[in-house]
Amino acid sequence: MATSKLWSCTETVLNGGIKLFLYSSKNTKLRVAIGEVPGPMVHGAVSFVTEADSDDGLPHTLEHLVFMGSKKYPFKGVLDVIANRCLADGTNAWTDTDHTAYTLSTVGSDGFLKVLPVYINHLLSPMLTASQFATEVHHITGEGNDAGVVYSEMQDHESEMESIMDRKTKEVIYPPFNPYAVDTGGRLKNLRESCTLQKVQSYHKRFYHLSNMVVTVCGIVNHEQLLHIMNNVENEHIATNPDHFPKPFSFTLPDIKESTVHKVECPTDDATRGAVEIAWFAHHPSDLDTHSSLHVLFDYLSNTSVSPLQKDFILLEDPLASSVSFHIAEGVKCDLRLNFTGVPVEKLETVAPKFFDKTVREHLEEAFWDMERMGYLIDQTILNELVKLETNAPKDIISHIIGHQLFDNEDVELLKKRTNEIDFLKKLKSEPASYWVQLVKKYFTSASATVIGVPDEELVDKIAKEEEERIAAQCEKLGEEGLEKHGKLLEDAIKENTANQPSSELLDQLIVKELEAFDRFPVQSLTSESQSLTSQQTTFLSQFPFHANLHNCPTKFVEMYFLMDSSNLSIEDRSLLYLYTDLLFESPAIIDGVHTSADDVAKLFTKDLIDHSIQVGVSGLYDRFVNLRIKVGADKYPLIAKWAQIFTQGIVFDASRIQMCAQKQAGEARDRKRDGCTVASTAIASLVYEKNTNCFLFDELVLEKLHEKISKEAAKNPDVVIEQLERVRSALFSNGVNVHFIADVDSIDPKLMSPDQWTWVESDPRFGPGDRFSAEAGENVSLDLGKELLVGVGGSESSFIYQTCFLDANWNSDVLIPTMIFGQYLSQCEGPLWRAIRGDGLAYGANVFVKPDRKQITLSLYRCAQPAVAYERTRDIIRKIVESGEISEAEFEGAKRSTVFEMMKREGTVSSAAKISILNNFRQTPHPYNTELCRRIWNLTSDEMVKIGGPPMARLFDDNCFVRSIAVHPSKINEMKKAFPGCTKIKVSDLQFAC
């Protein structure tokens, strides 16, 4: 019998562009979805509906434990080892309130189809042993500290303001122990005291089986071959499939009876800013029209400077918040949240009343709606849905399939509706203002819960003291004998977890042995000097009075990177660059000779553009350049030149806008100061880069004090501030411009092409000649070697360490590939650092990043439970491998293949392939460089990796050859000073620009 006869099939098309097939087994309730997404990558997700009734974190702990080995493959980490050998970079997963999903991405389908049955075997028949629970979830060390991978991960969430407020909101709007009320990640107290292996095993039996499983695959795969594999999976596991599986979340939720306000205190080092969250119950999850309408409504209310919420709360002389955002969580009743962050503490109690009394009340009147702007927003939303077909289709498909699995009761008509949102959006354009008034009335005037996050500096010390006392009491209770026993238990658990190793015969079966010719997107990198240009390409490239690159590829859109060189900025001018770039989309402008208000400018760019942004760098690299990015449909090509002119020449700096933007940025910096990872990253940048560089100064945390000063100065001496910003503009223009276009030039009507569109650049004397820009790897790197910084961050209980050394290599250096592979060998899933650091529960992540564009090697220890031990263990492992040359050939082959995956992932969509083409211009690498790079990676030997890549890696720990930053909770400062005696203790304020 043909495999497909065992399955029924429903077919639909994602927004008219990508075919999507949903196969349902005729034997069980197992379903397999295939989205035929073009390109070299294959993305997959295996999802289960999961329901919890406590804060034990059972869904999350189970998610971690299934990766520890299965009954058929009883080897810790074998799944990731196999995945690496099959052209993936390990596996991953996430736990949400109502589902758990496991992901796999490979280059090509060969490796994917090899790994998938092994992966599903881990999910459906994991080992779930006591030793695995100890290392992966929670254990007590021989020193009396609590640790474990899950424990380390959740430490960072325990004291976050966002998490504290979310827990309070759930407590208020849901009944006690309701699945939507509990913390599926696990609270620390529960992980220590009530989460048990037996509970996890029972949870697995209840939810992990064929009838509760959906497999989604996005990419070019053979349907028959995939379904044959799934038939075998089904036959192997059908015995454990329950005869009856009660549908999870089969309950009703009571309405919120009355509107209430609640306060929660949150530990932080900065007690000047808090947050406000307002929650409502909204629509049923199968009401997809309302779901789409609410997202458009949120866009209307909060997006761009013309939106009501920005005008009512942010863009004020005396702002009430630095940011505002909406979120809908689908559920039995959809949970709608409105969040205000960066709220001045003295105004925390005024935010919600103003929202209800002004924003909501006004929008109950039809006359108050700007229906022209609403039409523009809907058009833009439709275009962005089409853009996602090229840039993000796998994520969209997986999200739609999981939503269907959770809420649609197997109604395939609802799936078709989910995947064709554009059809409804087109109809939505014809709805009058009364439709939106009713939406606001129905949801925003219903009963709500408001939670106010109050910052409390004293709570930082209080929590630290309580934790110290708890650990001291734990140590006293255990005594020396008990501590020794726990240390021995951990040691035995680690030994037991690693006792079994897969045979070479098994590994040899599960590997991609040939480097195939992947299904890559064709990209031509062309200039006016290129050979064999078509007439259309010649016409296009002859328009520009400055250097232009065309990256010709199969896209339906035109995207421009308008690059300006910031090397002429003084340090004083560069410190204003962050504010300058923010103002480009928040200010009035001269359009067609007419002074246009900031609100009207925002309306017009919503009408004309699909997307726009400005940032430093090209794809996050070569930060010297300021990059204005504009995206339009091919039929709207002339709008690119129009808006490039408006955003550069046409912006009019306005004192009130300057003041409001500066205040907003200062508020956002206060939020960032609560995050230990962000603080550690800013600290390492201060040691790596010269001060007058974008790499250091383009950081709102660094500029907090300056932005506070400018907000005051703009009110007192507006002319002085405007003059400074004009100086920034002139300095940016002074080196001329370059442009890079991502387009299918044949899709642009030649009648739309004209050199006249760009004469404004030539006629402005501020613009330099626009010769071809070049860049060097490692520009502006100036490591302050031997220096170490230690920062206390009260808003985060986890610890973060960054350590960086110089790498004397670029993309054309012989030393690069051996060093890259060495970094991947160390960091790969189930590699040496993974096993020793994450596997033993010392930290959530340990990675060595080789950065040729920045000429750096960086060690990152992320979310450490035991930072000092994690660092010492990492250092000793790397030194031993470098000095001894002892390499696992199986892991080396996995490192090579997972590096090929990383290289190919960078051109996994047509958009990302074109961006690699742009970067190749700065890297001075030939086209197609990635193909040659993958070949060289494939042919590298382990001896070459150690001999050539070892010395650069060793410098990461050579005295006076590195810089280091450490961010920890203030309670761990003394411990870190002992472990790292050379570090200098600083405050976050010490990282800020002296103004």
Phi, psi and omega in degrees: 000134177297141183306317186296341179288346178273001185227143167265154188226135171244136182239138173215179181229126181290109180045040175074008187240321186236126180291138180228126182244134175242112180261134178241129181293142177274355180259321180228187177269011178300137178230146180230123178251138178232120174253121187277074182273125181288160177120179185281344189266150168237123181246137179225156175216135174247120188238145177231140170284126184229132184234130181239158180228019178207173177271017180291343180073033183300318178299321184287316180295321177296319178306319180287319189288333182295339180280356186274358179130154179241172180294328178279328179236075189278057183229123180302126173078004184298329181299315180288326176300313180294317180301315179301319182287347181250033174065044171236176171242068181071197181233172180206175181196163170218153176245124176247180182301322188237003178202161173234134184231140181242129188244153176212130175231133178227164168270121182077165184270341184302307180294321181302313183290336174287319185282324190308310181295328177293319179299309183295328176298321176297322183288320186269338178219062178288163181287311179054065182258164180296322181293323177293319179300319183298309184283323189273329185255293182203140171208166173253130182281171177295344177266358177094006179271153176269138182208186186129152184297310179297318180300316178299317182297316186281342175304320185291338182269340190300319186251008177292138179302317181301317181290319180298317180292320179298318179297320180293317179301314180297321179299324184281317190267344181246153174295157179302138177064012173295145181304333178276347183269336188276165178266103184290344177283333181104127172277151185300317180299318179294319179299326179284321196247325189238344176284124183231161178298321182297321178295319180296317180298318178294321179297318178298314182299326183286322191244338187260090178204171187302323185288349182240022187237135172233132178252124180244129181233129179237119181149187179268101180228155176280115184301313183300318180294317179295315181294327175298317177298317181291330173299315179296319177300315181298315180296323182291327189244007184293335180295332181266004180281127184291150177294325179223130179237104178299131182297125177297159178060035177267065178215165175254156179248137175290152175292161169288119190286320181209154180287134182225159178234135183224147177244141173229139179270138186230131180292135179198155176277347182235107185268016182271342185228137177234204183211158178227135177233131176243133184233141175226162163268140183242227191276170171287144185296341178275355176277076188290332178295315178295322179301312179295319181297319180296322178296321176294319178300317180298319178300314180299317186283334191233348188264133180074165187292344180276351185289148183303318184290323176295321180288326183278335189233331188251307186274066180232158176296329178235081191292152178262350180196161175259340176205156179218140182207154175250158174207139173243126172255119178293144179190188177309318163236130182294137185260115185254127181236142171239123185242131172247126177240165182065036182273124176306135189301328181285351182247008184302323185275357181261346187294304182299314177302321179293321179300314183286318187280336180248295187299309182291313183302316180298323185273011167270359177252125182300325184294341184278348184275137175265089186289337174295313178296321178301318178298318178299317182296319180294317176302316180296321178298317178298315180296322179292329174296322178290323177300320182297337175298329180268333190250335191209030186300317181301317179298317179297315182296313180299318179297316179296318181293319178294319176300318177297317180300320186282319198237347192263001179050040177063019177279106185291338176294326176292324176298315179299324178289319178302319187271002179229054183298331182302324179303315180289320181300323177297320177291326183298332181300331184274356181288137181280178180300329182299329178298316182286325175300316181295324178296314178297316181297317184295320187256318186276347175258002176280170182299143185221167174239125178251128177242128181252122177269111183261120180288141183219108180291324182295332181294334178301309180291323181297313179296319179298317180294318179297321180292319177299316181294322179297314180293320178298318179294322178297317179294320180294320180294320181285325184068175182301319182294318180293320178296318179297321179297316180293322177298320179291321178299318179294316179300316180293323180296317180297318179296316182296319181296329185254009185294319182266139177233142179294147180286158178295330178296318179295313181297326181291331178287330189249070179206145172274117190267342182237140175280104186278166174275102187286159181281081187269156176279131179285126178229125174258127174262113190232144169232176180295343179269356183294151179278152171058041175288144171286167180297323179294316179296320178297315179301315181297310186286344180276000183284336200258133177273024179209173182294132181225139174242134173252126176251091190279123185203166185282080178232155178266003186235167174240124182236130182244137169253109182260105190260134173237143185265121185265013187294342180273001181283134171288168181296326178293317178292320182295329179295343178266356187295322179300314178295317180304311182294325178294323183290338183300331181252008185236008192240163169295166180205159171270117180237120182053040177081001183248132175290119186244133182295160180300322179296317180290326175300315180297320177298318184291319180287335172295322179292316192271328193246143172285317183203154175202151178198166172218136178205170173271143176094165176248112185052040177080008181232168180052062190291353177298332184270141171260128194242106173270118184249130180227135182231132179220169170288155183301330181283350181249024186310317182300339180294338179296311179295320180302311184281334172299319178293315181299313185287344179255294181283322196278343184296132177252117182285127185241131187302317182293323178292320177300313181300314183293318180294319179296319178296319180299315182293323177296322178294320178294326178298323180295326175293319182293332181294344180278350186258117184297322180297317179298316181296317179297322179294317177296321181295317180292325178298325180293339180263344186262323190248153172299152186291323181271059178222154176293331180301327179261314191275341180275068187209116185295334177294316179296328188262010185305309182296320180297317181294325174297317180295316182294323180299326177281319182295325181296331178280324184274313184229068186300324183297324180295314181294318179297321178298320179296318180292324176296326178294322176297316181300313181296320180294323178294321181287337195297335178265010181077189181228158167233152175231146172236126179250133170255114186195160164262098191299334180289345179273356179263127178296123181301339178292340180275352182266131178199134175298338182297335181294342186243011181293340179298333177287314181297323186278352180264112184295346180289336181281130174287187189292339178076031175294165183300127178284144172230163181211158178245144173299141176075018177303140174069008176280128179212079186294130176275073194304138178089352184271141180225137180240139179236123184234135174270134180231106187288339183275005184220130180270346179274168179242150183223134180231131171238137176221128188230139172231168182279141176243115182274070181198149170233193186293343181258006184274143178295334184281344189295306187299313176302324180288318177301314182294324178298315178299319179291321178303315181291320193264345188302156175306127183064024171273185185304315181286322179302312183295315188279328186259301178289316183299328179265007174076018181280330180201160179284329181212143175219115186219148171246119182254125176261119189239087184295327179294334180253359182053051182221152164241129183233131171266131176237123171248114195248131180052063182279134169274325178229081189299318182294315180293320179299318180293313182298318179296318179298311180302314183295321180297311183296316179298318182297316181294318180297316185284322184272332184072013181282116185232138171278118181297325179296317179289327177296316178297323176295320180296319178297314184289324178289335174288321174302318176303312181300319180295316183285330178300330181291345173237037184286339174236164180297325179293314181290328176296320178293324179293324174297322178298321177296313181298325179301332178295325179275330179282348181058042178253145183289162178253135359268107187294324184301323180297313179294321179299314180298321179297316180294323177298315183299324186270356181294144176258160180294326177297319178296322179300313183288315185294317185266321183274343182296310182302314177299323180291324181296327182297342179299338181238006176287135180305138178062019176246003183221167168236157186216142170231144180226128174241123183222166171296143182307333181293343182257006183301311183296320177300319180289326178296325178289318182287328182232074186297341181276357185277150178257124179283128179227168171261161177302324181297337179290342179276352189273151182297127180282114183242000000 
